[in-house]
Amino acid sequence: MTSDTDLEAEIQRLLTEHDRIAEQGITVHRRDHLVVLGGEVESAHRRDEICRQITAHFPDVEITCDIGITRAQAPNEVEEIS
């Protein structure tokens, strides 16, 4: 059985080295019986691809993707502050 630290390191290595992911800003945490991926990326498509690749490479591990989307462009409307 792979230790939690080894599993987190394997996932982190895949996140940074896989040619379709190459993402260094994603965190990997073990929580109870699942692994939580966190951080932010520039699009929902990118987040979905990361989650799909990690799930495919670790089919026996329950993965939760808690990856947010950063705003890559300026807002279209003026924000009013009261």
C-alpha positions as CSV (number, residue, x, y, z in Angstrom):
1,M,0.0,0.0,0.0
2,T,1.3,3.4,-0.9
3,S,1.6,5.9,1.9
4,D,-0.4,9.1,1.9
5,T,2.8,11.1,1.4
6,D,3.9,8.9,-1.5
7,L,0.5,9.2,-3.2
8,E,0.5,13.0,-2.8
9,A,4.0,13.1,-4.3
10,E,3.0,10.9,-7.2
11,I,0.0,13.1,-8.0
12,Q,2.0,16.3,-7.6
13,R,4.6,14.9,-10.0
14,L,1.9,14.1,-12.6
15,L,0.5,17.6,-12.2
16,T,3.8,19.2,-13.0
17,E,5.3,16.7,-15.5
18,H,2.3,15.5,-17.6
19,D,2.3,17.3,-21.0
20,R,-1.5,17.9,-20.9
21,I,-1.4,19.4,-17.4
22,A,2.0,21.0,-16.6
23,E,0.4,22.8,-13.6
24,Q,2.5,23.8,-10.6
25,G,-0.2,25.8,-8.7
26,I,-2.4,22.9,-7.7
27,T,-2.2,21.6,-4.1
28,V,-2.8,18.0,-3.2
29,H,-4.1,17.1,0.3
30,R,-5.3,13.8,1.7
31,R,-8.6,14.1,3.7
32,D,-9.9,11.0,5.3
33,H,-10.4,8.5,2.4
34,L,-10.0,10.9,-0.5
35,V,-7.5,13.2,-2.1
36,V,-8.5,16.9,-2.6
37,L,-7.0,18.9,-5.5
38,G,-7.0,22.6,-4.8
39,G,-5.8,25.9,-6.3
40,E,-6.9,28.0,-9.2
41,V,-6.6,27.7,-13.0
42,E,-7.6,30.0,-15.9
43,S,-10.6,28.1,-17.2
44,A,-13.2,25.5,-16.5
45,H,-11.9,23.5,-19.4
46,R,-8.4,23.4,-17.8
47,R,-9.8,22.4,-14.4
48,D,-11.8,19.6,-16.0
49,E,-8.8,18.3,-18.0
50,I,-6.7,18.3,-14.8
51,C,-9.3,16.4,-12.9
52,R,-9.9,13.9,-15.7
53,Q,-6.2,13.2,-16.1
54,I,-5.6,12.7,-12.4
55,T,-8.7,10.5,-12.0
56,A,-7.6,8.4,-15.0
57,H,-4.1,7.9,-13.7
58,F,-5.3,7.0,-10.2
59,P,-8.6,5.0,-10.7
60,D,-8.5,3.4,-7.3
61,V,-8.3,6.7,-5.4
62,E,-11.3,8.9,-4.6
63,I,-10.4,12.4,-6.0
64,T,-12.3,15.6,-5.3
65,C,-11.5,18.6,-7.5
66,D,-11.8,21.8,-5.5
67,I,-10.0,23.8,-8.1
68,G,-11.3,27.4,-8.7
69,I,-11.3,29.5,-11.8
70,T,-9.3,32.8,-11.8
71,R,-10.7,35.8,-13.7
72,A,-8.4,36.1,-16.7
73,Q,-9.8,39.3,-18.1
74,A,-11.1,42.6,-16.8
75,P,-14.8,42.6,-15.8
76,N,-17.3,43.8,-18.4
77,E,-19.2,46.1,-16.1
78,V,-18.4,48.6,-13.4
79,E,-18.7,47.4,-9.9
80,E,-20.5,49.9,-7.7
81,I,-19.3,50.1,-4.1
82,S,-21.7,51.7,-1.6
